[in-house]
């Protein structure tokens, strides 16, 4: 896992300011994703545990959105450059460098985990390890929202993402991985993207059993 993570870290460190500028509107032009995050936040609040982690938080725009939606949100990212930017842009929030398979969070502490296109660079064979970590940090009944590039084919598809290689996933296959990890997928949203790649934009919402 170390090799591809080093490549991913270096790639995102090299595009911090550009990446932050592209996503400064915080989903204003993405109503479906915005709706799913709003639903996620509402359900997390309903658990009575508002602590939530934005994993792969990048410049911190969605961590800030989660805070505005009533969650006690903190952000984690592999890229030191992204963490530094997030801290400058949102000084009232907490951001920390961390790997997604080794989060500095105690067992069962969180009511929610947001993974917004942050698992897309993980090779398929290594994704179960990341999902196991999300289950570890979630309290029983806690929510995980995973957003990703979807494909209609039967297998994950590797493609040349603009920052570093990534994978699109059949929604059913990823839902099966969530279930294998101890989560119960209960909602999904698939829609055509405004993207030249032709993948679907996909969102899966699951609850820790």
Secondary structure as UniProt FT lines:
FT   HELIX           2..13
FT   TURN            14..15
FT   HELIX           16..22
FT   TURN            23..29
FT   HELIX           31..46
FT   TURN            47..48
FT   STRAND          51..55
FT   TURN            58..59
FT   HELIX           61..68
FT   TURN            69..70
FT   STRAND          72..77
FT   HELIX           80..89
FT   TURN            90..92
FT   STRAND          94..97
FT   TURN            100..101
FT   TURN            107..108
FT   STRAND          110..116
FT   TURN            120..121
FT   HELIX           124..137
FT   STRAND          138..150
FT   STRAND          157..159
FT   STRAND          166..169
FT   HELIX           171..180
FT   TURN            181..182
FT   STRAND          183..192
FT   TURN            196..197
FT   STRAND          200..208
//
